[in-house]
Amino acid sequence: MASKFLKHPTIPLRVGKGKTISKLLEEMLATGFQGKSLGEAFLVWKQMLSEKKITIWLGIAGAIIPAGMRRAVAYLIRNRMVDVVVSTGAQLFHDTAESLGITHYRGSPHVDDKALLDEGIDRFYDILVQENLQRKVDRQIQKFIENLDPNYQYSSREFFYLFGKHLEKIAVDKESILIEAARAEVPVFAPALCDSSIGYSFVMARRGIRDRKDGKGFEETGQATFRYIDQMKDTDETVQIAESSAKSGVVYLGGGVPKNFIQQTELLNLILGHELPGHEYAIQLTTDAPHWGGLSGCSFSEAVSWGKISKSAKMAQCFCDITIGLPLLAHGLAEYEHLARKRKKPVFDWENTHLKIKYEA
């Protein structure tokens, strides 16, 4: 009698010329380990793009923009393979820096860091960037902030939409996450914005600091000008997106604050009395493991216990480096642009007191 466990044999990959990346990912479904998981992530993403009405969230953590992933993320936004972005502030700072012509360089994790410090060079594992050029970006963001209404409490979404429009006018490289998001009216949130260089720019704008080396320069009143982001407004707006969406799917590149911030939209809606099923599709690429108890590596099945992920969700977690998994997934999805073009995409109407979403092709 055949065992119920022995139904799906592995199929060794056949190497040959002319094979597309999408075909490779599909064949990886019949292999094992994280190769199979990456194939499953590709399948789940395609299924999301085939849904009639769905809002696809993208969470981004880790230093993937300095590592060369900026154009891949911009591509996903431009082609509406994602509909809402939740990011660390650092990703959006480095996207801005590259838009303004700042270069990240390939280096080595074994370089002398004391020598780097002496030369004013910052290191992200094997990626290098000049500190003084990053400070110039801080100042440019500061100048933009100083032109905002000092008495209005912006959500990070409102701020990044306005800043993305501004960046498009001054950028030397417009293949940018923020520029593409502003063009497509894809909301971008950074729920821990103070924990980034953009947070530095807000502090400098609040204090009226210009180019003084001593760091002084309060405005004539001697008081800080209250330009700031209302992060509780971020929470409210993202909860409204979850509540107003017909269905929802999530794609996590890394974990951290962006993952939890997206996860909690379903939980808070339950607390508020809105009966949502949890996110119905879920993908994550991460190098964090679940057995340490942290959220970045926790399984989607664990999230089901909280009501964050649907009991019947289609989900795939691949434990791999984002700089390996994302290029393969993005190139595979490029062969399915027709699905993204045909799908009805969420259009966000923020003009009312409560968000309204329409789905339009």
C-alpha positions, 0 to 999 in steps of 0.5 A: 500500500502506497504511503500518503506521504510519498506523493510528490517526487523531487525532479532534478533540475535540467540545465539547458540554454534558453531557459527563462528565469520564470521557468527556472523558478517554476522548476524549483518548486519540484526541488527541496530546501530554500530553492523550493521555498523561493519557487513557492514565493514566486507562485504565491506572488503570481497568484496575487497578481491574478486576483481581481481585487487585492492590495499588495503590501511591500515591507522593506528592511535591511541595507538592500538599497546600498547593496544594489536593489533600488532599481528592482524595488522601483520596478515592482512599484512602477509596474504595480506588482505592489500597491503600498510600501512600508520601509525603514527610513534608511532605505528611503534615505539611500534611495534619495542619495542615489537619486541625487548622484551619490554612489555606493561602492563595492568593498570588502568586509575585511577592510581596516575600519579604522582607516575607513573612519580616518578617510570618512568612509562608512561601511555596510558589510562589503559596501562603502559610501562617503560620509560627507556626501551623505551629510549633504543629502541630509541638508537637502532633505532639511531644506525641503522640510523647512518649506513644509507647513510647520503647523501641519502634522504630516503622516509619513505617507503625505511627506514622502508623496510630496518629497517624491514629487520634489525629488523628481524635479532635482534627481539625476537618476529618476529610477527611484523608489520614491519617484516611482511611488509618487508617480503611481500614487503608491503610498509609502510609509516609514513608521520609524522615521526618527531612526534614520538620517531623514530623522536627522534632517527633521531635527535640524529643520526643527532647530533651524540649524544651517551650516554652522559647525557648532550645531547652534542656530535656533530661530530668533524666537529661541524655540524649535519650529514644530515640523514633524511626522505624526507616526500615530497618523501612520498607524491610523492610515495603514489600518484604514488601508487594511479595513478598506481593501477587498483582499490583502497580500504581503511581501516582506523583504527582511523583517523588523518594523516594516513587517510588524507594522503591516502585520498589525493592521489586521490585528488592530482592525480586529481590536476595533471590531472590524472582522477581517480574515487576516492577510490572505497571501504572504511572502517573506525573504529573510535570513532570520530564524524563527527559533530565536523568538524574534518577529523578523524570523517568525513563521506565518503560521505563528502570525495566524494565532494572532489573526494577522495572517488568514487561516487559509492564507497562501504563504511562502517563507524563503530563508535566504539573502534578499540580494539573491532572492529578490533579483530572481523573483523580480526577473521572473515576474517581469515575464508576467507584466501582462498580469500586472497591467490587467489587474485592477489596482487599488486607487486610494482616495485620501480626500475624505475623513476616511480612506476610500479604495476603488479598484481600477485597471 
